[in-house]
């Protein structure tokens, strides 16, 4: 390569071709600059999970960006094919690890749709409460991390305090902080603990206080607004073309929320509004998430007030485990238990697609059953995947510093994108 | 409650320690004059002002910053390091042992130099970053000139004729350290950080110098001691920031002192913001930007990294000291200064008078350091081009306008009163701007997500400086 630096007007010089000065004006030649390629990730503070972003820079401007996924690939789909329907649950926890219950319930809902099963009302309420709790933790993490990665440590820690309190409630409900594996086909495996509702109310009050503080630190902070407004912009048409859903799509001004568009469980009974943005930039995505958290709090409060008494799982021994006295006391109970554990739920052959509104958008499930006790095919439509796919479209030509808030507010979660 | 008591005790302890060290500084300076050669007190001042005061405050700042940020963020802060001695074995001692552990950690870590780095420049980087900020404090007067043991003692290291220009010149040297560190590491992230640091610091030099011109014109001097001023004793006319704009008659003097931030609020904000940018701390920490490019010192480890870190804290102390001397009346009391100086006890014991006023100076410094900590932990980081536009498009024109307005006002009314009236009007406008923003915000939040961009008006050109002034003025 040494000879490429020597000046030779006739020779082929890859460094200067295309920008060769006209004859006789050597002095007016432009400074030759090269693009710099840097690796953001796979281990980098701004790539939440483990994503590698190959970024080609011209100064501080991003010329080209290439997100490379797969570092968190676990073989989710194949794993599910080898276990019973119920045993898929722990795998779904790891999809969006910030809101495991929504994955659990989304999967269960799809299985129930395939069976054609209606679950008890109380179970539906508990699913709504669990989902909204985890929507809160997910959004808190996203908004907090947005603040953190732009240099504001305080909003992150306020968010973490609220999230820890909510995780405590989740732990009391499910027995685990993150990997909840909560719910079973046909309902819920355990009821709300005693006195839990009051604790949740208290936690929500504290969360509201902390939201006010985060709001005060960020929403009208001139620096935060400057960095998020008009950065990471995507038009509504492009967002739909890429397949965006959830808060990121709503920030573009599209009023689409599955909880309203195709109400499932008991969502139509609650009074809540869908936050819709306008410009599709980072600031709107942030605002939409903040507003969704307030709506989630309101939904949880309404659900806890109006939750009816009753069974939490269907009384059908082909689907739900029989009560323990029956298992220990009757031969029918033992047999049903044995069949369910060893062979799994006999989901009728067929296929279905079902989707719920997860924290980052439409979490879709395409399930195929061949009538054995195990899934023939489980496909997840992870909301983060199309969102991540649009990152190059959004960010190319913008500044390196814009990548950080953009990557934060689209909230791509490695676990569900890479499965 | 316990926390409040602890904080109150800590504050009292800090003031008492400052007074104690000030007294020692005056005593040692007096002894040096007496037993060594004339002018030896300047040498002892190097020891006390630069090594004891600046260095120890900077060291303690590492803990203070962590403790204060913890307080702001509902955390406890560092409390794990313990000293294994009877009596204090189970006490966290307010996290102070962490200083020790931090130093030990930095000194014992592997001193790693990347194979492709330029070894000489790589080693030169931390030194060039550290030494200039350390030398900055030499021209800042930290206390009055008094008579100790029959000898005249100044509480300042050097009083060159070019005074503040020394500050500006030495401060701009610090950029070499960061630029070299970024370049010599042979790391792309470090290079980006180094380039960001150079461009940021160079563009803020202009605003930094320009924001002080108004002050020079008002007091007709470039040296720091005349800017701080002398009290008007025995019928003499008070000078610098020691004079009063309006005062009551009587033995106890009370009135509005001619402090820099009253005469030059725009200059003060410009200087504070620009020098904040020079310290490379949040919200101006783009050269570091740990979530974007990790920083210009990404390849440094051990004490070499420690030098960068501690030089940042030294900058904080020096910035607070310079701002105090230039804009907050230096070591002068806001009122009652002449009354205090005319007390027989004070005239008899010069060291006592010096100690009192030096303590006043350091208390002001500690307050300004606290202001910087609050700002640092409140704001997120600017974007690289936004910093540039703040410097070139807002601070620079503001500074220029300020120079012309100040010049005209000083010519028109040499008693500086017209300047003060305009200054207070400016402060009023800034406070009103900050307040109205809050009210608009309240209604903006009500129609939350739907009118996402509805509350944009009200962000005017000096949104951030207005905010900074509100924090610092109460």
Interface residues (C-beta under 8 A of the other chain):
Chain A: X36 X38 X45 X46 X57 X60 X147 X148 X149 X150 X151 X152 X153 X154 X157 X158 X161 X215 X217 X218 X219 X220 X221 X222 X223 X224 X225 X226 X227 X229 X251 X275 X276 X277 X278 X279 X283 X284 X287 X288 X290 X291 X294 X399 X400 X401 X402 X403 X404
Chain B: X69 X72 X73 X74 X75 X188 X189 X192 X196 X282 X283 X285 X286 X289 X290 X291 X292 X293 X294 X377 X378 X379 X380 X381 X382 X383 X384 X385 X386 X437 X441 X444 X445 X448 X449 X450 X451 X452 X453 X455 X459 X463 X464 X467
